[in-house]
Structures are given as C-alpha cells and as structure tokens.
Amino acid sequence: MISEHAENAREAHDPQASRIALTWSGEPGRMEELTHGMLLDQARRAAAALTRLGVRAGDRVAVHLPLVPESVIATLACGRLDAIRTTLPVSLTVTELAARTRDCDARVVITADAAFWDGAIRPVKPLLDHALARGGTGRGRTVLVVNRCARPVSWTPGRDRWWHEELAAE
C-alpha cells in the first residue's frame, strides 16, 4: 500500500513523495526518518541487490534483524521481486535459529552486526554465524550484514557482504 501510493505520487510529481513514510527511534539520541521517495529508492536498490545475488520470484529471503528501517526496506524489496520474506526473530536461541535457517532454505539471509536494546549492545550476527555453522549453509547462501552498531564483526569471505555496499553497487 505504501509502495503503491508512493509510486503514484512520484509518477505524478506529487509532493506526497517527500512526505515522511517511516520514523524510527532507536538507541538514545538516534532517530531516522525516511520519506516515501527515500523508502522506495532504498527498496528498489535492495531489490536490485537481491536480484544480483540470485533471488527470483518464489525464493526465500530470511530477515534476521531487530526493528530497524532495513527490515521494512527488505520487506518492500521482497515484495518487488515476489520473493518470500521469512522472519528470523533476533530473540531466537542458536539452536532455534539453526533449525529455522535450515527449514526456510533461504537464498539470502539479512542480518545486523549487532543491535542496541535494554541499554546495551547485543550481538546479532555472531548468533547467526553459530546457527549457520550448526545447521549448514545450504545452497549458495549469502549473508547481507546491516551495519547498525559500528563494531567489529566476524566475516566469512565469499558468503558475507555489507548491505550498504550491495545497495550502492547499482
């Protein structure tokens, strides 16, 4: 619905495209606002990145993100491709996450380096790394990593890629 409204607004050169579509408040002092146009542009870039990574209609994309704007962007990108978005809650244990990643058989998993909640930075990608090691990586799986907390993150060459770099690679 947001996507359709914003596309129509942009096509008609309507100022709706510059209206705020998403306001996110995260850790203390951090807030992000995305207009309809910005949100659609990011979704278009994310869809293009997923396409370059081999995602096609009917493929699964697993989203292992806290409640951040990139989660919404990933959802819109999957919608553009008719891909299936599968949610992997960040609250899952390694054992649960291993089972879910194995069962969903996603071509791409989108995760974050870490997340800020309850006043502390909590690991996100390290849990996914352990789960993937336990459950197997499946067929050509790629892990897109959203940089949310600017902290060192373990990296598997050939599998892991930065979200922001993939979106910029148009």
Residue pairs with C-beta under 8 A, 6 or more apart in sequence:
2 21
2 36
2 39
2 76
3 40
3 43
3 76
3 79
3 80
5 16
5 36
6 16
6 17
6 21
6 36
6 37
6 39
6 40
7 40
8 14
8 16
9 15
9 16
9 17
9 36
10 17
10 36
10 37
10 40
16 36
17 35
17 36
17 37
17 40
18 35
18 36
18 37
19 35
19 36
20 33
20 34
20 35
21 34
21 35
21 36
21 38
21 39
22 32
22 33
22 34
22 39
22 69
22 72
23 31
23 32
23 33
24 31
24 32
24 33
24 34
24 67
24 68
24 69
25 31
26 32
26 68
26 116
27 116
32 69
34 42
34 69
39 72
39 73
39 76
40 76
42 69
42 73
42 167
43 73
43 76
43 77
43 79
43 80
44 77
44 80
45 167
45 168
45 170
46 73
46 74
46 76
46 77
46 167
47 76
47 77
47 78
47 80
47 81
48 170
49 77
49 144
49 163
49 166
49 167
49 169
50 61
50 77
50 78
50 81
50 83
50 108
51 81
52 166
52 169
53 107
53 108
53 142
53 144
53 166
54 107
54 140
54 142
55 61
55 81
55 83
55 107
55 108
56 81
56 83
57 81
57 82
57 83
58 82
58 83
58 84
59 81
59 83
59 84
59 106
59 107
60 83
60 84
60 85
60 86
60 104
60 105
60 106
60 107
61 74
61 77
61 78
61 83
61 84
61 85
61 86
61 106
61 107
61 108
61 109
61 110
62 86
62 87
62 88
62 100
62 101
62 104
62 106
62 108
62 109
62 110
63 71
63 74
63 75
63 85
63 86
63 87
63 88
63 109
63 110
64 88
64 89
64 90
64 97
64 109
64 110
64 111
64 112
64 124
64 128
65 71
65 74
65 90
65 110
65 111
65 112
65 124
65 146
66 90
66 112
66 115
66 117
66 124
66 148
68 112
68 115
68 146
68 148
70 110
70 112
70 146
70 163
74 85
74 110
75 85
77 83
78 84
78 85
79 85
86 100
86 104
86 106
88 97
88 100
88 101
88 104
88 109
88 128
90 112
90 115
90 122
90 124
90 127
92 100
92 127
92 131
94 127
94 130
94 131
94 134
95 131
95 134
97 127
97 128
97 130
97 131
97 135
98 130
98 131
98 132
98 134
98 135
99 135
100 131
101 109
101 128
101 131
101 132
101 135
101 138
102 135
102 136
102 138
105 138
105 139
106 138
106 141
107 139
107 140
107 141
107 142
108 141
108 142
108 143
108 144
109 128
109 132
109 141
109 142
109 143
109 144
110 143
110 144
110 146
110 163
111 124
111 125
111 128
111 143
111 144
111 145
111 146
112 124
112 125
112 145
112 146
112 147
112 148
112 149
113 124
113 125
113 145
113 146
113 147
113 148
113 149
113 150
113 151
113 153
114 121
114 122
114 123
114 124
114 125
114 148
114 149
114 151
114 153
115 121
115 122
115 124
115 148
115 149
116 122
116 148
116 149
121 149
121 151
125 143
125 145
125 153
125 154
126 153
126 154
128 143
129 154
129 156
132 141
132 143
137 159
141 159
142 159
142 160
142 161
143 156
143 159
143 160
143 161
144 161
144 162
144 163
144 166
145 153
145 160
145 161
145 162
145 163
146 163
146 164
147 162
147 163
147 164
